[in-house]
Amino acid sequence: MILKERIEAFVNAGLFIKRHYGNRLPAESQLHEGLDKVIELAYLHNGWFSPNFVNEAINNIGTMLNKEALDDFCANREVKNPKIVALICAGNIPMVAFHDLMSIILSGNKALLKLSGDDNILLPFFIKLLVHYEPAIESSILFAGAKLTNFDAVIATGSNNTAGHFNYYFGKYPNIIRKNRTSIAILTGSESTDDLKDLGKDIFLYYGLGCRNVSKLLVPLNYNFNSFFESIVDFGFVIENKKYGNNYDYHRAIYLLEQQSFLDNNFLMIRQSEQLNSPVATLYYDFYKDEPEIESYLNLNKENLQCIVGKNYVPFGYSQRPVITDFADNVNTLDFLVTL
């Protein structure tokens, strides 16, 4: 299977996604019905995977899979001696492992998939979709059993705790092992209502569970949060999700019992904290006095940050809309794969 054929399969998958959310073709009715059913099953399996957010994730992937971007992505990057790459998938947000899988296939290597128990329905559908467009891809994807064996390299995504275990077991192999990261937004106080509404997407998409979700704000001294609360009111639907609502109730009770100070709009609590990673339904903030203090903060925390949102950084509303060259932890996965 040549590179052109692999790229074409991903291009066709992207076009199918666009048709799924646009003008569906009668000839593809079974595929469309299948995806609708898979989205429904994913939510029944994992209560965090609400259909609106699953659709968002799939739509973003469809936008990524355009021919020009894929051609540029793969230019002069194809292996001559394919290796088997074990891919240990995360399951915090829908389809989070898709980019890694795509990179493995496009590089010409083979993927040995260890699916997350939280996201083991969506990705198999899209693998079948790719095989539908290019049957030869099937031989490039293997599914791991209870124990990973017979592989040459590893890509694993998990928490700081699991990263230690991954390093212990897979340190002798070429690897990319990812730890906890999160994202922050830097506000100046001059943001428009639209800016703050878009910031709501960075905070609430996927209920804030992704490393590209904003979990903390840096704000100027004496910042007034009234405009922020007014601008994010449309995201109040998140409280209707049972899992999110349980987190909100639990942490609110803790803050009240411990007499901790916080702001609250009935679906999000905001607390001042030096920490980066806020729990679900809570957003941390901290003050800065000047630009040098911001730069110092970013340098101090650069190993823990995935995205920085704000003017002169990732635009508001785009932290969870990565392009094909936005690599997790800023480690170029494709370069790693083609040099194995």
N, C-alpha and C positions, 0 to 999 in steps of 0.2 A: 504494500500500500504506500503510494507516494504521498509526499507532503500536500500536494495540491488536492488530492482526494480527501485527506483529513480536514483540511481547511474548509473544503466545500461542504462537508457534513455539518460543521459548526455553523457555517453561513446559513445553510438550509434550516437548521434548528432555530437560529435567530429569526429567520423569516416566518417560520411556523408560529413562533411566540407572538410576533407582531400581528399575524392573522388571527391568532387566538383572541387577542384583545381588540381586534379591529373587525375586518370582514372575513369571517370564517368561510372556508371553501366546503361545499357539500361533499366533495370527494374525500375530504379529511375528517368527516364527521366523527368517525370512530376514534381518531386521535384526540380530537377536541373533547369528546365525551370522556375519554380516558383520563385526560388531564384534569377535567372538572372533578372526576371521581377521586383522583389521587389527592387533589387539594382538600377535598372533604375528609378523606381518610387520614391525611396528615394531621388535621385539626383534632379528629377524634383520638388519635394516638398521642398527640402532644398538645396540650391546651394552650401553650404559648404560640402555636402556629396558626393564629387566626387567619381566615381566608384573605382578608384585606392586606395583611402583611406578607403572606405567601405570594399573592399576586404582585405585590410591589417588588419582591425579590426576583421573581421570574421575569417581570417586565424589565428590570435593570439588567439582567443577564441578556435578554433579547437585544437591548440597546448596545450592549458590549460586542455582540457577535455580528459585526458588519464586516464585509470583505476587506475593505481598505485597512481597517484597524488590525484584522487578523493577519493580513499579508505583511504589514509592517512589523507586527509582533513576532512573526516567525522568520523574518528575513535573515538568511545565513545562520540559522540556528536549528540544525537537524543532526542528530547523532548518527554515526555510522555503525556503531556496535550497541544495539539496544540493551538496556538494563531493566531489571524488575525493581520498581520503586514502591515500597510499602507506603501507603497513604493512610495514616490514622486520622480519621475525620472528627472534627468537632460537631456539635449539634446545637449550639446556642441560638443560632438564627437559621432560617430556612436556606438550604442550598449553599451553606457557607463553604463547603469543600469543592464547589464546582470549579473555581479558578485553578486550584491545584490539579484537579483531575484533567482539566483542559490542557494545562501546561505539560503534564506528563504525556498525554496522547499526541499533542502537536509536536513535542520534541522528538517523537519517534520511539520513546521508551514504552514500557508496559507498566500498568498500574495494578498493584495488589491492594485492594480496598478493604479496610477495616472500618465499616460504617459505624457511626454513633447510634446508639439505641434510641436517641431522641430525634434523629433525622435519617430514618432508613426506608422511607417510602418515596420521597420526592426524587432523590438522586437516581435510584434505579429506573424510574420512569424516563428520565432524560438520557440515561445510558441506552435504553431501548430505542429512544427517539433517534439518537445518533446512529445506532446500528441499523435502524430503518432506512436512513439516508445513505449509510456506507457500511454494508455488512462486514467488511474486513476489520472494522473497529472492534468487533466482538472479541477477536483474538488478542487485543491489546489490553483487555480489562479482566482481571481475575478477582474473585472474592475470597477473602481470608476466612479461615475457620477460627476455632477458639484460640489457636496459637499461631502467631506469625512465623512462617518458615520460608526458606528459599527466596531470598530477596537480596538486592545489592546495595540499596540505599533507602533512606527513610525520610518522610516528611510527616511530622506529627504536630498537632495543635492541641493545647490543653491549658491547664492552670499552672501557676508557679509550682504547686505541689506535684502535679503529674509530670511536669518538665523534668523534675529530679529523677523520677522513675524512668522516664524515657531516656535520659542521659545514661543512666545506669545500664539499661538493657541494650540500647542502640548506639552508645558512644563510639563503638569500634567501627561503625559503618559511616560512610558519608551521610550527612544528615542536615536537615533544617528542623530545629525543635523550637517551637514558639511558646512563650509564656503569656501571662496576663498583660494586656495593655488596655488602655482606655483613651478617650479623647476629651479635649477641653475646648471651651469657647472663650475668646477674649472680647469683652465688651468695652466700648469707650463711653457709652452714655448718649451717643449721637445716632444710634441705630433707629431706622424707621420702623413703623409697625410691620411692614412687609418683611424686613430683616428678622424681626423677632418671631414672626409667624413661621418663617423658614427655619429659624433656629429650633422651633418646636419639632420639626421633622428630625433634626439631628438628635434630639433628646428622646422622642417617643417612638420612632420607628422601631419595630420589633421589641417594643416595651423596654427599650434601653439595654437590651441584653448583649449587643454586639460591641466589639472592641472599637468600632468606629462611631459608636454612640457617644454623645457628650454626657459626661457624668459630673462635670465641674465647670463653673464659671469663674473667670477672673474679671473682677469689676473694679472701677475706680472708687476711691474713698467716698463715702456718703452716697453711694449709688442707690437710686430709688427703684424698687422692683415693681411698682404699680403697673407701668407700661408693659413690662414683661408678662405679668399675670394676665393682663387684659388681652395681650396678643396671642396667648397660647390656649385661650378658652376652647377653641374648636377641637382640641385634643382630649377633652374630657371623657371621650368614649372609652379611653383605656381602662377606666375604673370599672367598666362593665365586664372586663375579663376577670374571671374568678381568681386566677392565680395572681394577677396584678393587684386586685382588690384585697386579697389576703395579705400580700406584702405591705400594702398601704396601711391596713388596719394594725398589723403587727408592729411595724416600726413607729407608727404614731403612738401606740400604747406605750412602747418603750420610752420614747422621747418625753411623754407626759409623766410617766412614772419616775424618770430620772431628772425631771424638771429641766430638760434641755430646751434652749430657745430655738424656735423654728418658725418659718412662715408657711402658710398652708392655704391651698385653694380648693380643697376637697378631692383632689386627685393627684397632687404633687406637693411634697414638702421640700422646703429649701432651708439648708442649714449651713452656717459657717463652719468650715473644717479645713485643716491642713492636709487631710487625706485626699487622694485622687479618686479612688473607686467608691462611688456611692452605691448603697443598696437600691434595689428596685423601688420605684415610687418616691425616691429621695434624690435631690440634686444638691451637691455641695457648691459652695462659693467661697472665695477669698478675695481680699482687697489688694490692690496694688497702688503705689503712689506715683510711679513714673515709668517711662519706657525701659530704662536700664533694669528696673526691678522685674519687669516682664521677661526680658532676655535672660536674666539670671535664673528665674524660675524655670524657664523652658530648658535651659542648659542643664540644670540640676535634675530635671525629670525626663530628659530626652529618651532614656532607655525604657520608660514606662508609657510613652505617649504614641498613639497610632496616628491621630489627626489633631491638628490645631485649626479651629474654625474661627473666622472673623475677617475683618477687613485686612487685606494684604496676606491672608492665609487661605485655607479652603473656604470657598464662599458659603454663606449661610444656606442650609438646606441641601448641601451636597456631600456631607460626610458619609452618608450611606448610599451614595451613587458613584462608586468608584469606576474609573475607566480601566481598560484592560492592562495598562502599565502601572496601576496602583498595586504594588505588592505588599502583602502583610509584613509588618516589622521592617519594611524598607529593604528586604532581602530579595534580590531578583531571582525568583524561582526558576525561570527559564534558563538563565545563565548557569545556575547550579546543575540543572538537568542535562544540559548539553556538554558539560565538562566532566561528567562522571567517568 
